[in-house]
């Protein structure tokens, strides 16, 4: 095998492109980049253009617009490689835009990039059915394909395609990020509203990356390459960056309307952010670090602006992965080593130990490190990597005198023992381009680095969104929709609106100096439960022609309910899920509710990154305020009035005053005719029987009912049970519940008694028992109604997001 590789290395170049050879020899210095003393800006650009034409443009499919991985591959188009090729063409077009006479090359290069991005969009739109399924079932079998037919853009039908690692969340995020950057740079990539709806669904696709193990940037999953996906920091970080970039963004650019704006679930973004910061500086559970993090924390994503986290992550890459000839992808990576069996997709158990300290080294990460350092203004680091990059260039065997970057440098099998004993002690040889062709991804990155080095493009050209700057330092742009553009330092002030469910409760609290408002007093502002807003957002991204359902019915978290919404011409505030009493009884316990309110205020203050202040709607019900926990609830309300809760600054005020400084989200994608509500907005509670004294007497009567046992009703006849339910007595809650369950077992939950079903009657008893805190009866009814705690899934998610075992 070593002799075969030696023969490959000794192959002589063949005849090449004479025009490129002439321009290369005229304008390229021996070190591989344009010599400023020998050429004008026009000459530099012409030389780079011919390099782009030879290495990239000639490889593009004329039909799909996609690119292969290698120049000799004519069948398979790779999405990720195509995106980086498009970025190289786009950067080159920006450089030509500065010339007085570009001879049409600026347009050609720009449209090449647009064609590629639209080719990827077209390919994925053919897979809209799989995308729709993935939103509710994050399974690899429904993933958008990362490689497709090069000429048609359709999915491949090869035998091993089902087991291929298509599930790459970073890939979709990278495409979204590149599209946003290009549109900000003035390009028109998205043409129709159907395409806008599809892009919105791509956002739904990646929003739950924090809980979606994928195969990562290298399509192999865990480092053992056995076909098992895992959670990757590089994927989560790329998604975090993409969500920040696309939130509130208009895909039609400055000429778009509100119908072409993209919405992001701020709570989903926050979970991705928390997961990303928890995993760093690791890459995943199986990888202590990975070179893919270079592209996540650096260009093009710039997913973290935490200097300490950035430095710690990069130091691990320097220590474990960087070598003399490039950067290893990850430890014990067998890709492109001489002993890897490339005919198998996956490795055997413990096979990765064979690759210890003999991993191939990839120069393309040196390009990314140079680009990142240049954009961040770190000249010393940039110069060091540029010098290293020049040492890694090799002669193009097809074009004598031209310089290219190989895909990787490989350890010779004859030197394995020496390299294992003493890493970086032997010379690696470059992967022969004549075997596969030029590696397009690597050379695209080199072209971008070359443009930066020569001053033909600048940081603001290839990062027009200024993602390399923290959000507080970016230019503030006024947009109608909320976006990550906060300029605050430190925690924001949390605005609190106290809403009393009745005028009676309002009067009671006012005697203690606590000012509240009733739902009637805040009009025309409406108070909604969060599930009502979820119903509205189900219209988002819906497109019958593409068979897309829109936003899945995922609950809104505390950050989303801290916005103020403009819906159907109305101003709407939502109370958080913790005040929702129709699903589970935990919220009926005042002690738990008080703790949850404090934790929610602290969470909102720590995690709020939007413009405007967060506004929390605190819903006060008589059943929670009045009673044995009255003193504890009053302590909380006094803390809110004084302006501090657990060290967090809060501001209590009337709703109409708080609106001036609140975060406003305009919901323009839905019409009132499109939504059918099964949950009404909050109305003032002044009905009969709601007085606290009447509830107290009802509880005393219900406690006297404890002598009744369930077995008394199981032996009753249907007629006797029917009579019990027809003559329903409010004070006999326990007996009525037993009778309903006994009849339920015989006739089913939908059997009608008068005008209501058995299920509705048991639900009513459940709610009354919650108000009276008859916990045994509450648990009995909840069990038969099959209620589950609405905070269980979010709570488990929060544990996982924070990396808890």
C-alpha positions in Angstrom: 0.0 0.0 0.0 2.9 2.3 0.8 4.5 1.6 -2.6 1.2 2.5 -4.3 1.0 5.8 -2.5 4.6 6.6 -3.3 3.8 6.0 -7.0 0.9 8.4 -6.8 3.1 11.1 -5.3 5.6 10.7 -8.1 3.1 11.3 -10.8 4.0 14.1 -13.2 1.6 16.9 -14.1 -0.3 16.8 -17.3 -1.0 19.7 -19.7 -3.4 22.3 -18.3 -5.2 25.4 -18.9 -2.8 27.7 -20.8 -4.7 30.9 -20.1 -4.6 30.2 -16.3 -0.9 29.3 -16.5 -0.1 32.5 -18.3 -2.0 34.7 -15.8 -0.7 32.7 -12.8 2.9 33.1 -13.9 2.3 36.8 -14.6 0.5 37.8 -11.4 1.2 35.1 -8.8 4.4 35.2 -6.7 6.2 31.9 -5.8 4.6 32.1 -2.3 1.2 31.6 -3.9 -0.5 35.0 -3.5 -0.6 38.1 -5.7 2.5 40.2 -5.5 1.4 43.8 -4.9 4.6 45.3 -6.4 4.0 43.5 -9.7 0.4 44.0 -10.4 -2.4 46.5 -10.2 -5.8 45.8 -8.4 -7.3 44.9 -11.8 -4.5 42.4 -12.5 -4.9 40.9 -9.1 -8.6 40.4 -9.6 -8.2 39.0 -13.1 -5.7 36.5 -11.7 -8.0 35.5 -8.9 -10.9 35.4 -11.3 -9.1 32.8 -13.5 -8.3 30.8 -10.4 -12.0 30.9 -9.4 -13.1 30.0 -12.9 -10.7 27.1 -13.1 -11.2 25.7 -9.6 -14.8 26.5 -9.0 -16.9 27.8 -11.8 -16.1 25.0 -14.2 -17.3 22.4 -11.7 -20.7 23.9 -11.2 -23.7 22.0 -12.6 -25.3 24.0 -15.3 -28.7 22.6 -14.3 -28.9 22.4 -10.5 -26.2 25.0 -9.8 -24.7 22.6 -7.2 -21.0 21.6 -6.8 -19.4 18.2 -6.3 -16.9 17.6 -3.5 -14.0 17.0 -5.9 -13.5 18.3 -9.4 -13.5 14.8 -11.0 -16.9 13.8 -9.5 -19.7 14.4 -12.0 -22.5 12.6 -10.2 -23.0 13.7 -6.6 -23.6 17.3 -5.4 -22.7 18.1 -1.8 -24.8 20.8 -0.2 -22.1 22.0 2.4 -19.3 22.1 -0.2 -21.7 24.0 -2.5 -22.4 26.7 0.1 -18.7 27.4 0.6 -18.2 27.5 -3.2 -21.0 30.0 -3.3 -19.4 32.1 -0.6 -16.1 32.2 -2.5 -17.9 33.4 -5.7 -19.9 36.0 -3.7 -16.8 37.3 -2.0 -15.1 37.6 -5.5 -18.1 39.4 -6.9 -17.8 42.0 -4.0 -14.2 42.6 -5.0 -15.1 43.2 -8.6 -17.9 45.6 -7.6 -15.2 48.1 -6.6 -13.7 48.2 -10.1 -14.9 50.8 -12.6 -14.9 48.2 -15.4 -15.6 44.7 -14.2 -16.4 43.4 -17.7 -19.5 41.7 -16.4 -17.6 39.5 -14.0 -19.1 40.9 -10.9 -22.6 39.9 -12.2 -21.4 36.5 -13.3 -19.8 35.7 -10.0 -22.8 37.1 -8.0 -25.3 35.1 -10.0 -23.3 32.0 -9.7 -23.5 32.3 -5.9 -27.3 33.0 -6.1 -27.8 30.1 -8.5 -26.1 27.7 -6.0 -28.1 28.9 -3.0 -31.3 28.6 -5.0 -30.3 25.2 -6.3 -30.0 24.0 -2.7 -33.4 25.6 -1.9 -34.9 23.9 -5.0 -33.5 20.5 -3.9 -34.8 20.8 -0.4 -38.2 22.0 -1.5 -38.6 18.6 -3.3 -38.3 17.1 0.1 -41.0 19.2 1.8 -42.9 16.1 2.8 -39.9 14.8 4.8 -39.4 18.3 6.3 -43.0 18.3 7.5 -42.6 14.9 9.2 -39.4 16.0 10.8 -41.0 18.9 12.7 -43.0 16.4 14.8 -40.5 13.5 14.7 -36.8 14.5 14.7 -35.8 11.2 13.1 -32.8 10.7 10.7 -35.1 9.1 8.2 -36.9 12.4 7.7 -33.8 14.6 7.5 -33.1 16.8 4.5 -30.5 15.3 2.3 -26.9 16.6 2.5 -26.0 15.2 -0.9 -28.1 14.9 -4.0 -27.9 14.2 -7.7 -25.5 16.8 -9.1 -27.5 17.4 -12.3 -31.1 17.3 -11.1 -30.9 18.2 -7.4 -33.1 15.2 -6.6 -32.4 12.7 -3.8 -30.0 9.9 -4.7 -31.2 6.3 -5.0 -27.9 4.5 -4.1 -28.2 1.4 -1.9 -26.5 3.0 1.2 -28.3 6.3 1.0 -30.7 5.4 3.8 -27.8 4.8 6.2 -25.9 7.9 5.1 -25.5 10.7 7.7 -27.9 13.2 6.2 -29.1 14.5 9.5 -26.7 17.5 9.9 -28.4 20.4 11.7 -25.3 22.6 11.1 -25.8 22.3 7.4 -29.3 23.8 7.3 -28.2 26.5 9.7 -25.1 27.3 7.5 -27.4 27.7 4.5 -29.7 30.1 6.4 -26.8 32.1 7.7 -25.3 32.4 4.2 -28.6 33.4 2.7 -29.1 36.2 5.3 -25.5 37.5 4.8 -26.0 37.6 1.0 -29.4 39.4 1.2 -27.9 41.9 3.6 -25.1 42.3 1.1 -27.7 43.3 -1.5 -28.3 40.0 -3.3 -31.8 38.7 -4.2 -31.9 35.0 -3.3 -35.6 34.4 -2.3 -38.1 35.2 -5.0 -41.6 34.1 -3.9 -43.8 33.8 -0.8 -43.8 30.0 -1.2 -40.1 30.1 -0.7 -40.5 32.4 2.3 -42.8 29.9 3.9 -40.3 27.1 3.2 -37.5 29.0 4.8 -39.7 29.6 7.8 -40.2 25.8 8.0 -36.4 25.4 7.9 -36.3 27.5 11.1 -38.8 25.1 12.7 -36.5 22.3 11.4 -33.5 23.5 13.4 -35.1 25.1 16.4 -34.9 22.0 18.5 -31.3 21.1 17.7 -30.6 21.3 21.4 -32.4 18.0 21.8 -31.6 16.5 18.4 -28.5 14.3 18.1 -27.1 14.5 14.5 -24.2 13.2 12.5 -22.3 16.5 12.7 -20.1 18.3 10.1 -18.2 15.1 9.2 -21.4 13.0 8.7 -20.1 10.3 11.0 -21.9 10.9 14.3 -19.8 9.8 17.3 -16.0 9.5 16.9 -16.4 5.8 16.7 -18.2 6.0 13.3 -20.7 3.3 14.0 -23.7 5.1 12.6 -24.8 6.6 15.9 -25.7 10.3 16.1 -25.0 12.5 19.1 -25.4 16.1 20.2 -22.6 18.3 18.7 -21.6 21.7 20.0 -20.7 22.7 16.4 -24.2 22.0 15.2 -25.9 23.6 18.2 -23.7 26.7 17.9 -24.2 27.1 14.1 -28.0 26.8 14.8 -27.7 29.5 17.5 -26.0 31.8 15.1 -28.5 31.2 12.3 -31.5 31.8 14.6 -30.0 35.1 15.7 -29.3 36.1 12.2 -32.7 35.2 10.7 -35.0 36.3 13.6 -37.1 39.3 12.4 -35.3 39.3 9.1 -37.0 40.2 5.9 -36.1 37.7 3.1 -37.1 40.2 0.4 -34.6 42.7 1.8 -35.4 46.4 2.0 -38.2 45.9 -0.6 -40.1 43.3 1.4 -43.2 43.6 3.5 -44.2 42.0 6.8 -45.3 38.9 4.9 -41.7 38.0 4.1 -40.4 38.3 7.7 -39.1 35.2 9.5 -40.0 34.4 13.1 -37.9 32.5 15.7 -39.1 31.0 18.9 -36.9 33.0 21.4 -37.2 30.2 24.0 -36.0 27.6 21.5 -33.0 29.9 20.7 -32.3 30.3 24.4 -32.2 26.5 24.9 -29.8 26.2 22.0 -27.6 28.9 23.4 -27.6 27.3 26.9 -26.8 23.9 25.4 -24.0 25.3 23.3 -22.4 27.2 26.2 -22.8 24.1 28.4 -21.0 21.7 26.0 -18.1 24.0 25.2 -15.2 23.7 25.1 -16.0 20.0 24.3 -17.5 19.1 21.0 -19.7 16.2 22.2 -19.9 13.4 24.6 -17.4 11.3 22.6 -15.1 14.1 21.3 -13.1 16.2 23.6 -12.7 18.8 20.8 -13.3 19.0 17.1 -12.0 21.2 14.2 -15.6 21.9 13.2 -15.7 24.3 16.2 -13.3 26.6 14.4 -16.2 27.4 11.9 -18.7 27.7 14.7 -17.0 30.0 17.1 -15.1 31.8 14.3 -16.1 32.6 10.7 -18.8 32.2 9.4 -20.9 31.7 12.5 -19.2 33.7 15.3 -21.6 31.8 17.6 -20.0 33.1 20.9 -18.7 36.4 21.9 -17.6 35.2 25.3 -13.8 35.8 25.2 -13.0 33.3 27.8 -15.1 30.6 26.2 -13.6 31.4 22.8 -10.1 31.2 24.0 -10.6 28.0 26.0 -12.2 26.3 23.0 -9.4 27.4 20.6 -6.7 26.4 23.0 -8.0 22.8 23.1 -7.9 22.8 19.3 -4.4 24.1 19.3 -3.3 21.6 21.9 -4.9 18.5 20.5 -5.6 19.0 16.8 -3.2 21.5 15.2 -0.2 20.0 13.5 2.6 21.1 11.2 0.5 20.5 8.0 -2.9 21.5 9.1 -5.5 20.6 11.7 -6.9 17.2 12.5 -10.6 16.9 12.3 -10.8 15.1 15.7 -8.8 12.6 17.6 -8.6 9.1 16.2 -10.2 10.2 12.9 -9.4 7.6 10.3 -10.6 9.6 7.3 -8.0 9.6 4.5 -5.5 7.6 6.4 -3.7 4.9 4.5 -5.1 2.1 6.7 -8.8 3.1 6.5 -11.1 0.8 4.6 -12.9 3.4 2.5 -15.3 0.7 1.1 -17.1 0.5 4.5 -19.3 3.3 5.8 -18.8 2.4 9.4 -16.0 1.1 11.6 -15.9 -2.1 13.7 -15.8 -1.9 17.5 -12.5 -0.4 18.9 -11.2 0.2 15.3 -10.5 3.9 16.0 -7.6 3.0 18.2 -5.6 2.1 15.1 -5.7 5.8 14.0 -4.2 7.1 17.2 -1.7 9.9 16.4 -1.8 9.2 12.7 -4.8 11.3 11.7 -4.7 13.2 8.5 -4.2 17.0 8.7 -6.4 19.4 6.8 -5.2 22.9 5.6 -8.7 24.3 5.2 -8.9 25.0 8.9 -5.8 27.1 8.7 -7.7 29.2 6.1 -10.7 29.5 8.5 -8.4 30.5 11.4 -6.8 33.1 9.2 -10.2 34.5 8.0 -11.4 34.6 11.7 -8.3 36.4 12.9 -8.4 38.9 10.1 -12.0 39.8 10.7 -11.5 40.0 14.5 -8.5 42.3 13.8 -5.9 40.0 15.4 -3.1 40.8 12.9 -0.4 38.8 14.7 -2.4 35.6 14.6 -3.5 36.2 11.1 0.1 36.7 9.8 1.2 33.6 11.6 -1.5 31.5 9.9 -0.9 33.1 6.5 2.7 32.2 6.6 1.8 28.6 7.6 -0.7 28.5 4.8 1.9 29.4 2.2 4.0 26.5 3.3 1.1 24.1 2.7 0.4 25.2 -1.0 1.5 22.6 -3.6 2.0 22.8 -7.3 -1.1 22.0 -9.4 -0.2 19.0 -11.5 -2.7 20.0 -14.2 -1.4 23.6 -14.5 2.4 24.0 -14.0 3.2 27.1 -12.0 -0.2 27.3 -10.3 -0.6 26.8 -6.6 -3.5 25.0 -4.9 -4.3 23.6 -1.4 -4.6 19.8 -1.1 -7.6 18.4 0.8 -5.3 17.0 3.5 -1.8 15.9 4.4 -1.4 12.1 5.1 1.0 10.2 7.4 3.0 7.7 5.3 2.4 4.2 6.4 6.2 3.7 6.7 6.3 6.4 9.4 3.3 5.2 11.5 5.3 3.9 14.5 7.5 7.0 14.6 4.4 9.3 14.4 2.6 7.4 17.1 5.6 7.6 19.5 6.3 11.3 18.7 3.4 13.2 17.1 4.4 15.8 14.4 7.9 14.4 14.1 7.6 13.1 10.5 6.8 14.8 7.2 3.3 14.2 5.8 2.6 14.1 2.1 -0.3 15.9 0.4 -3.3 14.0 -0.9 -2.7 13.7 -4.6 -5.3 15.9 -6.5 -4.9 13.7 -9.6 -6.7 10.8 -7.8 -9.9 12.6 -6.9 -9.5 16.1 -8.4 -9.3 19.4 -6.6 -11.1 19.6 -3.2 -13.5 22.5 -3.9 -14.3 23.3 -0.2 -10.6 23.8 0.7 -9.8 26.0 -2.3 -12.9 28.1 -1.8 -11.8 29.0 1.6 -8.3 29.8 0.3 -9.8 32.1 -2.3 -11.7 34.0 0.5 -8.5 34.2 2.6 -6.6 35.4 -0.5 -9.1 38.2 -1.1 -8.9 39.3 2.5 -5.1 39.2 2.5 -4.8 41.4 -0.6 -7.3 43.9 0.8 -9.7 43.3 -2.1 -12.5 42.5 0.4 -12.9 43.6 4.0 -14.5 42.2 7.1 -17.8 44.1 6.5 -18.0 42.6 3.0 -18.1 39.0 3.9 -19.8 39.6 7.3 -22.3 42.4 6.5 -24.4 41.5 9.5 -21.3 42.2 11.7 -21.8 38.9 13.5 -18.1 39.1 14.6 -19.2 41.9 16.9 -21.3 41.4 20.1 -24.9 42.4 19.7 -24.4 45.5 21.8 -21.7 46.8 19.4 -23.5 46.2 16.2 -25.2 49.1 14.3 -28.7 49.5 15.6 -31.3 49.0 12.8 -34.9 49.9 13.4 -37.2 47.1 12.3 -40.8 46.4 13.0 -40.2 43.0 14.4 -38.3 42.0 17.5 -34.7 40.9 16.9 -31.4 40.3 18.7 -30.2 43.8 18.7 -30.2 44.7 22.4 -27.6 47.4 23.3 -28.0 46.9 27.1 -25.2 45.7 29.3 -26.2 43.6 32.3 -29.6 42.3 33.2 -32.7 44.2 32.0 -35.5 45.5 34.2 -38.4 43.0 34.3 -41.7 44.8 33.9 -44.6 43.2 35.9 -48.3 43.7 35.2 -50.5 42.5 38.1 -53.8 41.3 36.8 -56.5 40.4 39.4 -59.2 38.0 38.2 -62.0 39.9 39.9 -62.8 43.4 41.2 -63.4 41.8 44.6 -59.8 40.5 44.8 -58.6 43.9 43.5 -60.3 45.7 46.4 -58.9 43.2 48.9 -55.3 43.7 47.7 -55.8 47.5 47.5 -56.4 47.6 51.3 -52.8 46.3 51.7 -51.4 48.9 49.2 -51.1 46.5 46.2 -52.4 48.1 43.1 -53.7 45.7 40.4 -55.8 45.8 37.3 -58.7 43.6 36.2 -59.0 42.3 32.6 -61.8 44.9 32.1 -59.5 47.8 33.2 -56.7 46.9 30.8 -58.9 47.0 27.7 -58.4 47.4 24.8 -55.3 45.3 25.7 -56.3 41.7 25.9 -55.0 39.0 28.3 -54.5 35.6 26.6 -53.3 32.2 27.8 -50.2 31.2 25.9 -52.0 28.3 24.2 -54.3 30.8 22.4 -51.2 32.4 20.9 -49.8 29.0 20.0 -53.0 28.5 18.0 -52.3 31.7 16.1 -48.8 30.7 15.4 -49.9 27.5 13.8 -50.6 29.6 10.7 -46.9 30.6 10.5 -45.2 28.8 7.6 -48.3 27.0 6.5 -48.4 26.4 2.7 -50.9 24.0 1.2 -49.1 23.9 -2.2 -45.9 22.6 -0.5 -48.0 20.4 1.9 -46.4 22.2 4.9 -48.5 22.4 8.1 -46.8 25.4 9.7 -45.5 25.8 13.2 -45.9 22.7 15.3 -48.1 23.2 18.4 -45.2 23.6 20.8 -45.8 25.6 24.0 -44.4 29.1 24.4 -41.8 29.5 27.1 -41.4 32.4 29.6 -39.3 34.5 27.1 -42.0 34.3 24.4 -44.7 35.3 26.8 -42.7 38.3 28.0 -43.3 40.0 24.6 -46.3 42.1 23.9 -48.0 41.1 20.6 -50.0 43.0 18.0 -52.5 40.4 16.7 -55.4 41.1 14.4 -55.1 44.8 15.2 -55.3 44.1 18.9 -52.6 44.4 21.6 -52.2 41.2 23.4 -50.4 40.1 26.6 -49.9 36.4 27.4 -49.6 35.0 30.9 -47.0 32.3 31.3 -47.7 28.6 31.4 -47.2 28.4 35.1 -50.5 30.3 35.6 -52.4 27.8 33.4 -54.8 25.9 35.6 -56.8 23.9 33.1 -54.1 21.2 32.5 -52.6 20.2 35.8 -53.1 20.9 39.4 -49.6 21.8 40.5 -50.2 25.5 39.7 -53.1 25.4 42.2 -50.6 25.0 45.1 -49.7 28.6 46.1 -46.4 27.5 47.7 -45.1 26.1 44.4 -46.6 29.0 42.4 -44.7 31.6 44.5 -41.4 29.8 43.9 -42.1 29.4 40.2 -42.8 33.2 39.9 -39.5 34.1 41.5 -37.6 31.6 39.4 -39.3 32.8 36.2 -38.4 36.4 36.9 -34.8 35.5 37.5 -34.7 33.4 34.3 -36.2 36.1 32.2 -33.7 38.7 33.4 -30.7 36.4 32.9 -31.7 35.3 29.4 -33.4 38.3 27.8 -31.5 39.4 24.7 -34.1 41.3 22.7 -34.8 45.0 22.2 -37.2 46.4 24.8 -37.9 45.3 28.3 -39.5 41.9 29.1 -43.0 42.3 30.4 -44.4 39.5 32.6 -48.1 39.2 33.2 -48.7 37.9 36.8 -52.2 36.5 37.0 -53.7 36.6 40.6 -56.6 34.3 41.4 -58.6 34.3 44.6 -57.9 30.6 45.1 -54.1 31.3 45.2 -54.0 34.6 47.0 -56.6 34.2 49.7 -56.2 31.4 52.2 -53.4 29.9 54.3 -50.7 31.2 52.0 -51.9 34.7 52.0 -48.9 36.0 54.0 -46.4 34.4 51.7 -48.2 35.8 48.6 -48.3 39.2 50.2 -44.5 39.0 50.8 -43.9 38.4 47.1 -46.3 41.2 46.1 -44.5 43.6 48.5 -41.1 42.6 47.0 -42.5 43.4 43.5 -43.8 46.7 44.7 -40.4 47.6 46.2 -38.7 46.9 42.9 -36.4 43.9 43.8 -37.1 40.2 43.7 -34.1 37.9 44.5 -31.7 40.7 43.4 -33.5 41.2 40.1 -34.7 44.7 39.3 -38.4 44.8 38.6 -40.8 47.5 37.7 -44.5 47.3 38.7 -46.9 49.4 36.7 -50.1 49.8 34.8 -50.3 47.9 31.5 -50.6 51.0 29.3 -47.5 52.6 31.0 -45.5 49.4 30.5 -46.2 49.2 26.8 -44.0 52.2 26.0 -40.8 50.3 26.9 -42.0 46.8 26.2 -40.7 44.4 23.5 -43.4 44.5 20.8 -43.9 41.6 18.3 -46.1 42.2 15.3 -48.0 39.1 14.2 -48.8 39.9 10.5 -48.9 36.4 9.0 -52.4 35.3 10.2 -56.0 36.6 9.7 -58.7 36.2 12.3 -60.6 34.1 9.8 -57.7 31.6 9.7 -57.8 30.8 13.4 -60.5 29.0 15.4 -60.0 29.4 19.1 -61.1 26.8 21.6 -59.7 28.9 24.4 -61.2 32.2 25.3 -59.3 35.3 26.3 -59.2 36.0 30.1 -62.5 37.6 31.3 -63.2 39.2 34.7 -64.5 36.6 37.1 -67.6 38.0 39.0 -70.0 35.1 38.6 -72.1 33.6 41.5 -70.3 31.3 43.8 -66.9 32.8 43.2 -66.7 34.6 46.5 -64.1 33.2 48.8 -66.4 32.8 51.7 -68.8 30.6 49.7 -65.8 28.5 48.6 -64.8 28.1 52.3 -68.2 26.8 53.3 -68.3 24.5 50.3 -64.9 23.0 51.3 -66.3 22.4 54.9 -69.2 20.6 53.4 -67.0 18.6 51.1 -64.8 17.5 54.0 -67.9 16.1 55.7 -68.4 13.9 52.7 -65.2 11.8 53.4 -67.3 8.9 54.7 -68.4 8.1 51.2 -66.3 5.3 49.5 -66.0 4.3 45.9 -67.2 0.8 46.3 -70.7 2.1 47.2 -71.1 3.3 43.6 -69.6 0.4 41.6 -72.6 -1.9 42.7 -75.3 0.7 41.8 -77.6 0.2 38.9 -77.3 2.5 35.8 -80.6 4.2 36.8 -79.4 4.9 40.3 -76.1 6.4 39.1 -78.0 8.4 36.5 -80.2 9.8 39.3 -77.2 10.8 41.4 -75.7 12.7 38.5 -79.0 14.4 37.5 -79.5 15.7 41.0 -75.9 16.9 41.3 -75.3 18.5 44.7 -72.3 20.9 44.8 -71.4 20.1 48.3 -71.2 16.3 47.5 -68.1 16.5 45.3 -66.6 13.2 46.4 -69.9 11.2 45.8 -70.5 12.8 42.4 -66.9 12.0 41.3 -67.3 8.3 42.3 -70.7 8.2 40.4 -69.2 9.7 37.3 -66.3 7.3 37.2 -68.6 4.3 37.8 -70.8 5.4 34.9 -67.7 6.3 32.8 -66.5 2.6 33.0 -69.9 1.4 31.7 -70.9 4.0 29.1 -67.6 5.7 28.2 -66.5 9.3 28.8 -68.6 10.8 26.1 -72.0 9.6 27.5 -74.3 12.6 27.8 -76.1 13.5 31.1 -78.4 16.3 30.2 -76.3 18.7 28.1 -72.8 17.7 29.3 -70.7 14.6 28.9 -69.2 12.6 31.8 -65.8 13.9 30.9 -66.9 17.5 31.1 -68.6 16.9 34.5 -65.5 15.3 35.9 -63.4 18.2 34.6 -65.7 20.6 36.4 -65.3 18.7 39.7 -61.5 18.6 39.1 -61.4 22.4 38.8 -63.6 22.9 41.9 -61.4 20.5 43.9 -58.3 22.5 42.8 -59.9 25.7 44.0 -60.7 24.1 47.4 -57.4 22.3 47.6 -59.0 18.9 48.2 -55.8 17.2 47.0 -57.0 13.5 47.2 -60.0 14.3 45.0 -57.8 16.4 42.7 -55.4 13.5 42.2 -58.3 11.1 41.7 -60.0 13.2 39.0 -56.6 14.0 37.3 -55.8 10.3 37.1 -59.1 9.4 35.4 -58.8 12.4 33.1 -55.3 11.3 32.2 -53.8 14.7 32.9 -50.0 15.0 32.8 -48.0 17.8 34.3 -47.5 20.5 31.6 -44.1 21.4 33.0 -42.6 17.9 32.9 -41.2 18.0 29.4 -39.8 21.5 29.7 -38.3 20.7 33.1 -36.6 17.5 31.7 -35.5 19.6 28.7 -34.0 22.2 31.0 -32.0 19.5 32.8 -30.7 18.1 29.5 -30.0 21.6 28.1 -27.8 22.3 31.1 -25.8 19.1 30.7 -27.1 17.4 33.8 -26.8 13.7 34.0 
